[in-house]
Amino acid sequence: MMLSQANAALRPVSRLGGVRFMSAAVSDEVKMLEKLLAEAKERDAGKCAEESAAEAAEVAAAGPKFNIGTFNAISSAGLNTFPTRKYEIVPMADKSDEEIHAILLRSHKLSGDQVPDTTRAVARCGSGTNNIDVAALTERGIPVFNTPGANANAVKELSICGLLLASRGIVEGINHVGTIVKEDGEDFAKCKKRVESDKKMFVGRELTGKTLGVIGLGHIGASVAQTAIALGMNVTGFDPAISLEGAWRLPGDILKRASSLEQLVRESDYISLHVPYIKDATHHLINADMLKAMKPNAAIINFARGELVDSAAMRQLLESGDRTGRYITDFVDESLHDHPKVITMPHLGASTAEAEENAASMAAMEIMDFIETGTIQNSVNFPTAKLDRLPAESRRICIVNRNVPGMLGLITSTLGRANINIMQQINVSRDNIAYNVVDIADSHSPEDLAKLQDDISKLDGVISSRIVSGKDGKPGFFYVNA
């Protein structure tokens, strides 16, 4: 190639005062790459637009969202359980004008007037519900859910810690070391000598071979019993209301069942409480008579509810010297907080990240099951109810009524007069509440269903009713009785 021809094939490109050369072939390749990149960006933009349109169509098909009101700081693991295309989280502290369809809470004291008329369910992220006006919500046909077992491991671990605190003078020893350091802090050699010498003041006893009495054999009580047995303790349990499911959780023949509360307290070296507080049933379950029946040095661990123990009676017995066993609790009490035989801590039983996540996720699932299918599981005021969905196209009606004779006949007659065929149904009751789940063919117009709702609401004894789902399995909106 001649020099002039070679020069013609080169194109100068300025670069910071210098000159470099790019061949025509390389330049064509760069242009091709730029074209391919532009086409790829165009395709990606089109794909994103299609996905956005599909998502918007899916949200529109799902209908209006259900608003979940929250009190307290609910674990994000629980809140994230709710699909965002169906549910909206609404903090109740914001006093939003949004309709609230369900409420999640932890320790907030919930009165009936804080629950809007549009609310169809309340769930507590925890086991106890004494911070909720359950009676008022029952009267309005609103189920209250809890999360039994979600915090069982956390409370179990603290209960085992309580056994050790009651046995070994751990807190007293720690406090004594602090006192010594304050008194002789400048002479650390003297501090060390005193600490070593004074350890004889805190001689304890071992758990192995001792008897633990467990009152309440639910998720937590059964778990405490199993761990205590693994530590070499003899375990006696008492629970007159134990369920079949609870019985299966117990450690077989290793656990001794007490025939009465009196028997349990007489035989036990340690007593651990795991029952709910019910005003007319478990208030002062451990009263003066029970305290006197115990071994004088028996220790009591109470991470359940403060009102289970008659604190005034315990104080009197501690002051008289008739009781020497420690009382370990996470409920501060005016009568006991300053007594040297009482160790009080904050209410820490379920205060672990894991327990809060478990409880929030479980509560969220209970709310979604109820809203979307009418299923009731772990309710403290409604009967358990589950009706599997039919494979055929159907709509589901859920009706809450007073548990009085003749109501089921009135409801089915109303459906019959509306020319509606019942495909399947269940009817269950608990105390004064009855609950019906009815599947009907999905062949009726919205106007027909609205009239049916109106006719059902006029029946004497019906508290509330709603249509929860259609043929696509997605939740419909609430129909709330006036």
Secondary structure, DSSP 8 states (H G I E B T S, - for coil): --HHHHHHTEEEEEETTEEEEEEHHHHHHHHHHHHHHHHHHHHHHHHHHHHHHHHHHHHHHH-S-EEEEE-S---HHHHTTS-TTTEEEEEGGG--SS---EEEESS--B-GGGS-TT--EEEESSS--TTB-HHHHHHTT--EE--TTTTHHHHHHHHHHHHHHHHH-HHHHHHHHHHHHHHHTT-HHHHHHHHHHGGGGG----STT-EEEEE--SHHHHHHHHHHHHTT-EEEEE-TT--HHHHHHS-GGGSEE-SSHHHHHHH-SEEEE-----TTTTTTSB-HHHHHHS-TT-EEEE-S-GGGB-HHHHHHHHHHTS--S-EEESS--TTTTT-TTEEE--S-TT-SHHHHHHHHHHHHHHHHHHHHH--B-SBSSS--B-----SS-EEEEEEEEE--TTHHHHHHHHHHHTT--EEEEEEEEETTEEEEEEEEES---HHHHHHHHHHHHTSTTEEEEEEEE-TTS-B-------
